[in-house]
C-alpha cells in the first residue's frame, strides 16, 4: 500500500506529540509498583512525590488533548516532555536505590537512619519523607528525596552525620511570615537571605555558611553526638585550620558546635548542666589532637553574626525539636556499657546516639564495637 502525500499532510504533529507523551506517562505510572517490588521501604517513601509529578503531567496533557496547535500549546507540551524526562531520571535513581537497599549491604543502617529522621519529625520538625540509601559518603539531594548513608559504615558512630544532611534539607524550607500591611503578608526565608548576602561578599562563604547552618541544626537536634562524631572520627587534626572551597575549617566548625551546645544549656529550664560538661570533654578531646589552647576555640569573628542568626531562627521557629536533656541518654549509656535493658522503652533515636557516645567516651571495659552493636539493635526498634 502506497502512502500518498495527502496522508502525510493529514498527519497532526501536535496530536502525535501529545499521544507520545501520554504513552511515556503510562509507562512511568507503572514504576511506583516496580520500585515497591524491589524495596517496599524506598518505594513507600518516594511514591507520593512520584505520583504528584505524574498527576501534574497528566492534568496538563488532559487539558491539551484536542486543542489547536498554537505556540502556547507547544510550549506546554515541551514543559510536559521536560518534566517526564526529569521524572524518568528520578525513577531510575530510585530503582537503583531500592536495589542497593534490597541487597542488604548496608546491614540495616539505612533503615536506622530513617528512624532517626522520623524521630525528629515526631518532635514536630518539618516533614521530610525521603529514603536513606547506601553510598560512598553522606550527602543529600533535594530533588531525588534521598539521603545517602556512608557505605561501608562506621556502625552507630557515623549516624549523627545524617542530622547534618537533614539540616541541608530543612534549612532552605524554614520561613517566617512578614506583614506588608494590615491585609497582605509574604513568606520570608531568612537562611536563604543570609546565604545570599554572604555569597555576594565572598562566593565561597555561601558554601561555608551552608555547612555551618547544617552543623548548627545537627547539634540543635542531636545534642553532643554530632560533635563527638566529628572530633573523634571525621575531622583530621592535620588540616584543623584549613578551609576548602566548600567547607569551613574543622576549627571553625567545632567552635560553632560548642557555641550551640552552650546556648542549648542556657536555654534549658533545669539546673542540670550535663550538656556543658560533655561539651567540655569533647572540647578537650579535640584540643589534645590539635595541640592548641582551648582559648583558641572561640567562634571566629567572621561567623559570629551568622551563628546568632541561625540560633535565633531555630530557637524561635522550631524550639520543639531542640535536644533538651542527657538524662535519658545516660540511662542508655549504662545499658550499652553493662548489657542491661533498663532503657528498653527508649523511642528517640537521638537519645541512643548520645547514649552510645557517652558509653564510649567513659572509657569502660566494653569495646566500641560491642557498644555499637547494642546501640544499633536499640535503634532498630526506636
JOVENHU-V837854 format. One line per field, one symbol per residue. psi: psi as a letter, one per 40 degrees, with the letter a starting at -180 (. if undefined). Layout:
psi->???
This chain:
psi->hhhidddddehgddddddddddddddddeeddddddddhddddddedddddddddddddddddeheiihidddddddddddddddddddddddddddddddddedefeddddddddddddddeeihhhfiihiiidihiihddefhhhhhhiifaededddddddddddddeehiihhhdaediiihhgddddddddddddhdedddddddddddddddddeaeddddddddddhhddfdehiadehiidddddddddddddddddeieiehfddddddddddddddddefihdeefihiddeddddddddddddddfdeehhdiedddddddddddefifdfeehehddddddddddddeefaehiddddddddddddee.
